[in-house]
Amino acid sequence: MKFLYWRFAPLALISLIAAPALATVVLSTTPVAKEAPASAAPAKQQSAETPWLYLNSDVPQQKEWLFGTLPNGVRYAIRKNGVPPGQVSVRVRIDAGSLMEDDGEQGFAHFLEHLSFRGSKEVPEGESKRAWQRLGVTFGSDSNASTTATETVYKLDLPNAKEAGLDESLNILASMMESPNIIDSTVSAERAVVMAEQREAFGAAVKIGDASRETFFSGQKLAKRSTIGTVETLTGATAAGLQAFHDRWYRPERAVVVISGDMDPALMEGMVKKHFASWKGTGPNPADPDFGQPDPNAPVSAAIVEPSFPGIVQIGILRPWAPVADTIVYNEGLMIEAIALRIINRRLETRARVGGSYLQAAVEQEDSSRSADTTTVSIFPIGDDWQAAVRDVRAVIDDATTNAPAQADIDREVNEFDLALLNTLENEAAEPGSKQADDLVRAVDICETVTTSQGALDIFRGAKRLFTPEQMLTATKRLMQGSVPPRILLTTPKPVENAAALAATALTENVSSLAANTKARDVTFADLPRLGTPAKVVKRSMLDSIAIETVELSNGVKLILFPNAGEPGKIYVSARFGNGYQALPRDKPSLAWTGGMAMVPSGIGKLGIEELDALSNGRKINLGFDITEDAFVLGGETRAVDLADQLKLMAAKLKKPGWDPAPVIRARAQMLAGYEIMNGAPGSVLQRDLDALVRGGDPRWATPSRDEIAALTPKAFRKFWKPILKTGPIEVQIFGDFKAEDAIEAARQSFGALRLRKPAKIIGENALTGIPVHNDAPVMRTHKGPPDQAAAVLAWPTGGGVENIAEARRLEVLAAIFNDRLFDKLRSEAGASYSPSVSSQWPTGMANGGYLMVLGQLKPGGTDQFFKLSREIAADLATTLVEPDELARALGPIKQYYMRASTGNQFWLRETAGSTRNPQKIDAMESLASDLLRITPQDVQAMAQRYLGADKSWSMVVLPETKAADVGAVLTPAR
């Protein structure tokens, strides 16, 4: 039963930069034996009826699951779940991943995953995708698969599932497992797709991930095992070799079928028996390979140069891996470690916030692919002085392993952990079947169990006797000590002389004199700026179609309330004000990009982010900031008992924002540190430049240049945002599990106590976006990543606004059909791109700015083929009516998506946003179902004729610098 190490704050750089690299270091895991806490009770004895998942475990069982084992060894777990209504989620896990591969088979587990989806002896090639589309399944989200070091998992979420559809789906999946169509022609075709996936991976992240594995797990199999494989092994893969891998590892004894959905469990169990019972393995069931143990003689340091990355230091502390019994005692040990890690990470974040040598740092523990129990320290230095950053981070860790934390520090983390578990319990009835299926598969992979939300909370609260300073110190020491010398990997954007030796030295420097006091002062909500006199309710009205109420207060604030228990214990709050992108200048750059990074951390009144963190300790109160086309948005997620204070916090942010300079300086440093990443691959160049280019160069969507980032000052930040935070009108949406009268009273006391705000002005042209001009030759950009990566974009301007929202829905269907055809042509047939996509964007907050976009990542020489195929598809859609089956296969997943989304509050929050200013949004929301039901082949053709003209398209390519120079291209310089 794995407990998540909830963090108190997101770590943007670590999640956006380090995660792709570290994901290949810390793969699917199984736990290592840990010391039992003092006074722990022994595990209880079990009967012969104990479900297979709970053998050797005494944690509270989830009795809703129906467990069983077929005579051939296939294990299954099945339960009824009606969230969302009508959906059935199926997972088939095979106990085989990249660590089961021989040296010459690297990448075979993943290759076989791809082949299984192509077809089997019972299912013609490509038919599984079409069959599932007819059942409303979206390929890539509802049907997918993943391969890790220790498993391969096939995933299917059937919306609106009926008995016949589930029966057909399980037949397809069983056939995929038992007899995929592994022949020379399918291997050859899918090889191009797999190699395209390998080629399109972010090269810098792959390089760092490979180096991390090789450094941390040197001497073990994991060190040389990338899930994707190597060019040599993929090129040399044959049907015979892949069939041999399949026969060895795809066996009923190594398979688990998990189903959670809105259907009778006995019926689902019968289908599992019907389709999986006849599966027989070939030859004996092989033992798992020896993955090895941490090598005490391995080198302790390594260094690589990656120009497209900022500096990053990764430290690995390794201990031997061994399986454990998933008992209450074991989980109490995990909980102590979780609290200890939270204390360290909070101290690291506090030190970074006040200014120092590093932008971000984090400590995590993972059980790494049955290879090691690993503690990983990730550090992002400021500038080139990585040694100072290592010293400062090690000083925090050294203090944590030398001095026991104060009980108050422990209690703070315990309160937040307890709240997270309580929130899970409160929302247990709304837990989707897909999550339940994923959680159980995860438990199987790490050889642990799943428990009830009440059971998890009870274990945690029962362990509070162990959350003492002495236990925390012991746990921290264990986490930071290894059985072998710690390893360190230094990544720098430019060469450092003697880098590996310097990194090794940085691990052993004495840092005991550098520890800093990171304690925040105690605060209460009484320390927030005082608001004003509460407003009065002047008008209330209810929608006819759904129980959504609009309330107008005497100070002009309008509320949209949707009280419902669809997600028990959860409330979404959104406060929209001003005019968003419409309020920003269209003729010059602005500081809009700083809002998401520094608006909330800059504080409220005299309270900084540290005090705000302390203020919300043990309570579900948080704050985020966003910009939409027609509003600036403060958002949060809370619960009924905390709703009043959540609203006070948001209103106080508008009443008297804080202007702490430290978050602005940190945001500037983060942007500069990560700037080269935007040149590191075609995808990152598109992420940097495309939003502005596809809007005719509109600077409101442009990424700031390096000079613009460097020029940012706290004074400029305040000058830009201060007047915006005073703009109106204010619309507050409150959706979730609350009572309407309580919410109205809380809003009166908070937002209702603000002064009347006049509507912000929209300056003429700012209400519109630019339109990209048709070009015969594509706009060109370059990247500094691998020379075999390129990208191409083809886009057509469409429209915007809610007045003709039916047009947007017809375009959504057109894009889905276009996407399916491009997928078949560019990926399945040509293998030219792993992830081609077609999407339609139709902004409802502006009268224009929409577009239909075709995007593909390719080889540099493949852009002409991409444009040719895309234009041929566009032309055919304009001249030839689509077949009814093709339209139905496109419409089905779209309708099912909206049906499932509409069971959650965030859907209604999004659909009604801004409706107090523009009532047409309500009409648009209510017409959704009828608009989709009315779409015909003629409508699709009319959309293609209206928008996809060859003389209206705009195009772009991103090429590697070397290839662009070779062809003598006239390039638009990258910013």
N, C-alpha and C positions, 0 to 999 in steps of 0.2 A: 504494500500500500504506500505509494510514493507521495510524499508531501511536497507541494510546491514551496519554493522559497520566495514568498511574496516580497516584492521590493516596495519601498516607500516612494520611489520616484523613478521615472524612466531614465535610462542612460542612452541618449540618442546616438552618440558616436559608437558606443560599444555595440548597440543593436544594429546600426546601419553599416558599420565598417567591419567590426570584428566577427559578428555572427556568421557571415558566409564562410569565413576562414575557420572559425572554431567549430562550426557545425561538422566539419570533417574530422575534427579532433575528438569531440565528444559526441559519439554516435549513439545508437541504441544501447541500453545499458542493463546490467544485472548487478545487484548490490553486493557490497563487500561486507564481511562480518565486522560488526562494531561492538565495542564494549557495552555490556548491559548496564543501565543505570543502577545505582545502589537501591536496595529494597525492592527490586523488580520481582514480579510474580512469575512462576513458571507457566508455560503454555499448557492448556487443558488437553486431556486425552480426547481422541476423536473416534467416531464410530465408522463402520464400513460404509455408511450412507453419506459420508462427508463428500461434497462435490469436489471434483478433481482440482479446481482452482484453489480450494482452501485446505488441501492436505498440508499438515504440519503448521497450520496457522490457527490462532485463536481470536483473530479480529472479528468483529461483528459482520456476519454475512449479509449480502444483499439477497434476500430471499425471493425477490421478484424474478431472478434468473432461473431458467430451467437448464440444468447441466446434463450432459450425457456423453457417452463414448460409443461409437459404432464398433461392430465386431472387427472391422479392418483397422481400427486405431484412430479414425477421425474423431476429434473432440469437438463438442459444440456447446454454445451458450446462447440461450434464446429468452427474450422477455418482451412483454407487451408494453408499448409506450405510445401515447397519442400526441406527442409534440414533435413536429407539427402534425396536425390531424391528417390521417391518410398516408403518411410516409412510412416506409420501411427501409432501414439502413442495414446493409449487409457488408461484412468484412470477412475475407478469407486470408488467413495468415499462414505463410509457409516458413518453417524454421530453417531458412537458408538465406544467407546474405553474402557479402563480398569476402568475409573471413572464411567461408567454406570453399573458396576458389583456390585451385592450385595456381602456381606462378603463371602458367601458360593460359589460365582461364580468367585472368583479371577482367572484370566487367561482364562476365557471363551471367551472373545473377540478374543484373539490370537488363542486359540484352534479352534474356528470357522473359522478363516482365513485359517488355515491348512486344515480343513475338506472340505472347499469350493473348494479347488484345487483338492481334490481326485476324485470328481465326483458329479453328480447331477441326478435328476430323468430323465433327457434327455441325459446325457452324462455318459457313463459307466466309472467305476473307472479306472483312469490312462489314459483315452483316450484323455483328453484335452492336456496333455503334448505331446503325440505322434502327435496329430493333429497340434499343434503349431510347433513342430519340422519340420513337413513336409512343413510348411510355412516359414521355415528358422529361427525360434525363438530359442534362447538359454535359457534354463530354468535357473533361478537364476539371469540373467542379463536382458534379454528381457522380461521375464515373472516373476513377483515377487509380493509380497505384504508386507505391513507393518502395524503394529498395535501400536498405541500410547495411551496416556491417553484419548484422545478425538475423535479418528477416526480410521477407518480401510480403507486402500487404496489398491486396486487391480490394478496392472500395467501390461501393455502389449505394447511392441513395435514391430510392424509387419514390417519387412523389405520387400521391393519389394511387397507391398500389392496390391492385386487385389480386385475387387468388391466381388468375391465369397469368398475369404479368410477373408475379413473383415466381411462379412455377417455371415460366420460360427463362427468367433471369438466372435462377439457380441451376437450371440445365446448362445454360451458357457458361456460367462460372465453373461448374464441375467439369465440363468438357475442356475448358481452358486449362484447368489444373492437371487433368489426367492425360490429355492428348492434344497439346497445341500443335499447330501445323508447321512443324520445323522441317522445311524443305529448302533446297538451294535458292529458289526464287524468292521466298519470303525472307530468308536470311539476308540475301543481297539487297532487297528493297529496304528492310528495316535497319540494315547496317548504316545506310546513309542518314537515316533519321537519328540513330544513336550518336553517330559521329557529329551530326549537326548540333545535338544537345551538348556534346562535349565541347565543340568549337564555340558555342554561344555562351558558355559559362563565363563569368567575370574573371578574366585571366589573373588579375592581381590577387583576388581572394583565393583562387585555386592554388596559386603559387604559395601564398602564406599558409593556407591550410595544409598543403603537402609538407611544407617545411616544419609546421607545428607537429604533425604526426611523426615525422622522421626524427625530430628532436626529442619529443616527450616519450615516445614509445620505441626508441632505438633498441634493436635486438628482439623486438616482438613483431608478430605478423601484421599487426595494425599499422606499423610504421610504413609499410609498403603497400597498403591496400586502399586505393581510392575506389569508391563505388562505381564510378563511370568507367574504370579500366584505363588501358593505355592504347595509344594509336596502333601499336604493334599487335596487341592481343585482339583488338576489335577488327583490325584488317585481316588477321589470320583466322578469325572465327569461322568455322564451317558448320553446316547442318549436323554432321556427325558429332562434332565436339559439343555443340549445344545440346543435342539430344542426349549425349552421355551425361552431361551435367544435370539435365532434367531427370533422367532416370535415377540418378544417384540421390538427389535431394528432394525432388517433388514426390513425396510419398504420403500415404494417408496418416501414418504415425506422426508425421511432422506438420500436419495441417490442423488448424482450428477454424471453425466456422462460427461467426458471431452475428446474431440478428437481433435488432431492437426496433420494433415498429408497431404500427397500429393494426394488428391482426392477431387472431387467436394463436397463442404459443403452440398449442397442440397441432394446429394446422401447419405452422411453420416447421415444427419438428418433423412432421411427416414428410414434408418436401425435402428436408435435409437428408433424411434416410433414403428417400426415393432416388435422389440424384448423386449422393456421395458414397452410398454403401457398397456399390460395385467396384469402386476404385481399388486397384491392386498395385502394390509397389513392384519394381523390378529388382530382383536380387535382394541381398540382406540390407537392413537399415544401417548405414555407416555411423560410426561414432563421430562426435564433433572433433574437429582438429584441435590440437594443442595450441592455444593462442599465446602461450608464454607468460612470463611474469616480468616485472620491471627489472632491468639489467643494472646492477650496481657499478658495472665497469663502462657504461655508455658515456659518451662525452656529455659534459654538463652545459655546454653553451654552443650556440650557432648564431650566425648573422646572415641576413640577406638584404639586398638592395631592391626596392620597388619604388620607382620614381612617381608612380601614380597614387601612392599611399602616403598619408602622414606617418610620422614615427609611431611605432607601437611596440611595447614590450610585453611579452607573455612569459609567465613563470609557471612551471608545472611541478607540483609536489605529489609524488606517486607512492602508493602503498599496494600490496598484493591484493588481487581480487579473489573472492571466494563466495560461493552461494550461501544464502542464509535462509532460515525459517522466518516467514513474515508474521511475526508475533506482535502482541501489544508492547512487549518489552523492547523489541527491535524498533518499533515506531516511536516509542518514547525517546530512544536515542537519536532518531532522526530529527525529532522536534527540538531537542536541546541544540543540535547542530544548526538547525534552521534559525533559531533565535540568535545563536552566536554569530552566524554569518550576517544576519541583519544588522547586528550591532556594529560589526566591522564596516559593512558597506555604508551605513549611515555616517560613520565617522569619516570615511573616505570622501563621501559626497560633501559633507560639511566643510572639510578642508579645501576641496576644489571650489566651492561656492565663494569662499572669502578671498580667493585669489591665491595662486601658488604656482607650483612647477608643473602641474598636470591639469588637463582638461577634465578627464574622467578616469575613474579606476573602479574595479569591481573584483570581488572574490567569489568564486562559485565552486561547488563540489559536484562532481559527477562520477558515476561508475561507468567507466569507459569501455564499452563493447567487450565485456568479460575479459578485459585485459589489465585494468588497473582501477583502483579507487583514487580518483584524481582531484586535487584542489588546484584550480587555475586562477592566477592573478593576471588581470589584463589592465594595462596602463597606457594612456594616451598623453604623452608629454606635450607641454607647450613649447613650440620651437624646437631647437636642436639639442637642448640640454636634457637628454633623456636620463642621464645619470642622476641629476637632481631629482627628477620625478621618481626614479626607483628608490632613492634614499627616502623621500618623503612618504611614499606608500609603505615602504618597509618599516618606517618609523611608527606609523599607525598600527601596523600588524604586530610589530615588536611590543608595543605598549599593550596590545590586546592579549598577547601571550605571556606577558609578565605580570600584569596587574588585573585582578578580577574587576569586572564592570560593577558599577553601582547598581543597587537593586532598582532604583528609579529608571535607569537605562534599560534594564531587563524588562521591567513592567511595561514600558512604552512599546517595545516590540511585541510582547505577549498580548497586549491589548489589540494591536493591529492584526496579529495573526488570528486571535480569537474572533475578531469582527469578520475577517475574511471567511472563516469556517461557518460562522453564524449566517452570513449572507448566503453561502452555498446551501445551508439547511433551509433557509426561508424560501429559496427559489428552487428547491429540489423538484417540486411538482412540475415546474416549467422546463426542466432539463431536457434538451432534445435527444431523441434516440440516437442520432449520429454521434453525439458526444459520448453517450453511454457505450456505444459500440467501440469507439476509438479508445476510451479509457480501459475497457476490458482487454483489448488487443495489446495496449501498452503494458498492462499488468502481466500478461503472458510473456511478453518479450523480456521484461526485467525479472521474471520469476517471482512476482509478488501477487497481491490480491487487490480487489476493490472492496470498499466498505460503504456503509450508508453514511450520509452526511451527519446524521445524529451520532453514529459510531465514531466518526472522525473527531467530532467536537467533544464527545465524551472522553476519548483517549487523550486529547489535548488537555482538557480541563483536569483530567485525572493525573496528568503529568506535571501539573503546576507545582506540586511539592518538590519537583526536581529542578525548577527554574531558579536556582540560587547562584550567587556569584561564584561559589566554588565549583559547581557543576559546569558553569559557563566557561570558566578558565580552563578546566580539564578538557572540555570539548574543543575549545579554540586551539589549545596546544596540539590535540590530536589532528585537527584539520590542517594545521600548519607544519606538521612533521611528517616525513616520509620514511620509507624503508630503504630508499636509495637517495643519493645526493639530489637536491632540486635541480631542475633544468631551466634554462632561460633561452628564449629566442628573441633576438633584436631585429626589428625591421626598420630600415631607414630609407628616406627618399634619395639619399646620395651616399656614396661610399664613406665609410669611417675606418680609418687605419686601425688595425689590430682590434676590430669590432668584437669578435668572439671572446678574445682575452679580456677586454674591458667589461663585457657583459658578465663574464664569470666572476670578475673582481667585484662587480656591483652587487652580487649575491652575498658577499661575505663582509662587506663594510660594516663597521660598528655604527649603528644609527640610534642608540639608546638615548642620546642627548637631544634628539630632534622632535620628540613627541610634543604635540600641541593640545591645548585644551579646546575641545569642540562642543562644549555644552551650550545649548541655547537657553535663553531666559524663559521663565514660566510666563504664560500669557493666558488670558481668558477672552471670551467674546466681548466682555466689557471694554477691552482694549481697542476694539475696532472703532473707527470714526463714528460719531453719533450721526444718525440720519435726520429725521425730521418728524413732522406731524403726520400720522397715518392718513391716507386718502380714504374717501368714501366710495362705495360701489354705486355707480350711476346707471349701469345697464347690464342685463344678463340675457343671453339668448342661447338656444340649443339647436344643433343641427337636426334635421329630420331623419337623416339616414343612419346616423351613428351617434352615440351618447357623448359627443364632444361639445363642450360649452365655451362660449366666449363671454368674458366679463370685462367691462370697461370701468376704470377707476377715475376718480375726479381729477387726478393730476395727468391724465392722458395715457397712462400705462394701460395696455390691454393684455388680458390673460387668455390663453387657450388651455382648457383643462380637459383631460381625458382620464378620469378615475376608473381603473379596472384592475382586476387581480390576475391578469393574464401572465404576468411575471411577478409572482409573490415577493414582497419585500423589496422591490426595486422601483425607483422613480427616476425618470430622466427629466432634467431641467435644461432649458435653453432660453437665454435672454438675447434677443436680437435688437440691435440699435443702429441708427445711422443708415448709410446706403452702400456699405461695402465697396466693391470695386468701382461702382458707379460714382463714388465720392472721390476717387483718386484721379490724379491728372493723367490724361491720355497722351500728353505731349512731352513728358519727361519722367525719368526714374523717380521712385519714391522709396520710403523705408517700410513699405508694407511687409517685406520679407522678414522683418525683425519681430513682428507681432507674435508669431507662434513660438519663437525662441525666448523672448525676454519679457513679454507682457505680464504673464502670471508671476514669474520669479522676481519681477521688480517690486512686488509687494503691494500692500494697502496701507495708506497713511504712514505711520512710523514702524509698521510691522514688515519685516523682510520675510523671505521664503522660509527661513529656519523657524521663525515664530509662527508662520502660517502652518507649517508642518506640525508643530507642537500643538497648535490650536485644534487641529482636526484629529489628534491622536485618539485612537480607539473609537472613532466615529466615521461614518460613511459620508464624508464631505470632501469634495475635490473641485478643481477648477481648471478649465481649459479655454483656449482662445482660437478662433478661426475667422476666416473671411469668406463670404460668398459673393455672388454677383451683386446682390442688393442689400446686404447687411453685414455688420460686424457681429460676432457671436461669442458670448460667454456660455460655456456649457459645463454641466456637472451631472454626476449620478449619485443619488442619495437614497434614503429610506424615510419612512413616515416620521419616525422619532427625531430625525435630523433635518427634516425639510425646512423648518423655520430658520435655523441657523445657516443652512446652505443658501437660502435666499438672501439672508443678511450679508453673507460674505460677498455674494455677487453684486448686490446693490452697493455695498461699501466700496467695491472696486470701481464702480462708476462714479460714486460720490466723491471719493478722495483717493485716487490711485497713488501708489508709492512710486518713487523714482530712484530706487537703489541703483547706483551705477555699476555694481559688480556683475549683475546678470548681462548687462549690455556689453561690457568688456569681454565677458566669457563667450557670448554669442559671436562677437567679432572674431575671437580667437578660434572658435569652433569652425566657423565658415572658412577662415583662411587655412586652417589645418587640413580641412577636407576638400579644398578647392581642386587640387590636382586629380582627385578621384573622378571628377566630372569629365576629365579628359581620358580616363582609363579604359573605356570600352564604348562601343556604339550605343548601347542602351543608356549609359550615363550621359553621353552627349545629347541624346534625344531628351532625356529627363531635364537637362539643363536648358535646351534651346527651343524645343518643339512647341511648348505652350504659347510662347510669344509669336513664333513664326507662323503658326497655323491661324493666328489671329491678326495677321498682317503686320507683325512687328510691334504689337501693342505693348508698351513698357510695363503695364500693370501686371503682366504675367511673365515678365522677363526675370531671369536670374541675374542678380547684381554682378557687375564685373569685380575683379580683384581690387581695383582702385576704389570702387564704390564701397566695398566691404571695409577696406583699410581706413576709409575716411569716416566711418561710423564713430560717433561719440555719444556719451550719455546725454549731453546737452541737445544734440540733434535728435536723438530718440525722443526725448521729452517734448521738444518743440513740435515734432510731427504728430505724436499720439495724443497729446493733451487736449487739443480742440476736438479731435475725433471722439474721444471718450465722453464728451459733453453733448454729442449729437443725439437726436431723436428721430422718429418716435421709438418708444420701447415696447417690444412685444415679448411676453414671457410665456413659454410653453411648459406645462407641467403634465407629464404623462406617466401613469403607472399606478402603484398600489397605495392610494391615499384617499382621504375623504375630501370632497369638494369644499365643504365649508372650512375645514382646517387649512386647506391650501389658500383659499381666498383671504382668510385672516392673516396668514403668514405673509402673503404678498402685499396686503395693505400695510403691514408693519415694516416692510422692507422696501420693495420697489415703489410702493405707494407713498413712502415717506420722502421720495426724491422730488425735487422741484419740477414743475411743468417744463417739458422740453419741446421746442418747436421742431417741426420736420426739417431735416437737413436738406439743403439744396443740391440739386443735381445740375452740374454745369454742362448744358447742351450735349456736346458730342460724347461726354463721358458716359452717357447712358448706352452707348453702342461700342462694339469692338471693331477693330479693323478686319478686312476681308483679304485673304491672301490672293494675290494676282496670279492668274494662270501663267504658267511658265512651260516653255517647250523643253528647256534643259533644267534639270533639277538643281535646287539650292544644294550647295555642297559644304559639308563640314568634315573635319578629320578627328581621329582619335589616336592616342599613343599606346593603345593596347596591342594584343596579338595581331600579327599581319594577316591572319586568315579570317578576321572578323569584319563584317560590314553590316549596314542596315539600310533599308529603303522605306520611304513613306509616300503614299499617294492619297491625297485628300480632296474632297469637294466641299465647298461651303454650302450650308443648308439654311438654318434660320434660328429662331428662338422665341421665347415668350410663351405665355399660357393661352393666348387667344386661339391658337390653332394647335393645341396639344395633340390632337388626333394625328396630325402630320408627323409629330415626333414618334408616335407609336408605330405608324406604318414604316417609318425609317428604321426603327429598331428591328422590325421583322426583315426588312430588306438587308440590313447588316448581318443578321443571323444567317440568312440564305447565302449571302456573299461569303461569309466566314466559312461556312461548311464547304462550299465549292473550292475556296482557296486552300483550305486544309487538305482536301483530297488531292488537289493538283500539286500544290507546292511542297507538302510534307509527305503524304502517303505515296504519291506516285513519283515525285522527283527527288524527295529527300533533301530538298534544297534548304529548308528551314525547319527548325524544331518547333517554333512557336509563332507561326503567322497568325495575325489577328485582324478582324474587322470590327469596328465599333462605331456607334452613332452617338454624338453628344448634342444635346439640345438644351441650352440654358433656359430656365424658366424665369430667371431674374433679369434678363435683358431681352431686347427685341430681336437681337441677332447674335452672331458669334458661334452658331452651331456648325458642325461638320460631320461628315462621314469619312472615316479614316481607315486606310489599309496599311498595315505595318508588318514588316518581316525582317528578321535577322538572317544574314546570308553570308556566303563567301563573297569576297570583293568582286569576283567575276560574275556573280549571279544576279546583279541588280537589273540588268536588261531583261532577263527571263522573268523576274518578279514583275516589272512594269508591264511586260507583254501579256502575261497570264492575267494580271489584275484588270488591265484594260479590256481584254477579251471577255472576261466574266461580266464586267460592267456593261459592255455593249450587248452581250447576249441577254442580260436581264432587261435591257431596254427594248429589245426587239422580239423576244420570245416569252410567252407566258410560262410561268413556273407550273410544274405539275402539282395537282392537289396533294399528293403524298409528300412532296418536298415542302410545300407550304405548311402542311400539318406537322412535319418533323421539326420545322423551325418554330412554329407557333406553340407547340406543346410545351417545350421547356420554358418559354417566356411566360406563358400563362401559369405554369406550375411555380415558377419563381415568385411571381406576384402573389399567388395564393399562399405560399409558405411565408413570404416576407410579411404579409398582412396579418399574420398571427402574432407579430411582435410590435411593441410600442414604437421602436425606432422608425418603422415604416410610416406610421401615422404622423410621427413627429416631423419627418422629412416632407410628407405630402401636404401638411397643413402650414408649414413654415411660411410666414409672410402673408397669411390669408387675411389678417386684420387690416392690412393695407390694400390687398388685392383680393377681393372675394372670389374672383374667377378661379383662384387656386382650388377652392372647394369644389367648384363645378368640374374642374379638371380631374380632381381626385375621384369624384363620383362617376365620371364617364369612363374610367379606365377599363373596366370589364367589357362594357358594350363596345368601346373602340376596338379592342382586340378581337372580339367575336365577329365584328363586321369586316375584317380585312379579307380581301379576295386576291386571287392572282392578278386581276386587273389593277388593283390598288398598288401592288408591288411593282408592276411594270410601269405604272404612272409615276411612281417615285423615282425609279431609275431613269425614266425619260426626262423628268423635271430637273434632276440634280446631277446625274452621272455623265453629263456630256463631256466629250473629249476636250472641248474648248473651255471647260470650267475647272479642270483639275489643277492641282498644285502638287509638286513633288519635291522630294528631298532625299539625299543619300549621305551616309556617313561612311567614310573610307579610312583605312589606316594611312598614316602619313606617308609611308613608303610607297604604297600603291598609288595614292593620289599624285605623288611626285612623278611616278613612272609614266602615268598617262598624260602628264602635263596639264592637269586640270587647273582651271582658274577658280581658286578657292575663295570662299567667303571666310575671312579669318575668324577662328574661334575666339570667344571673349576670354 
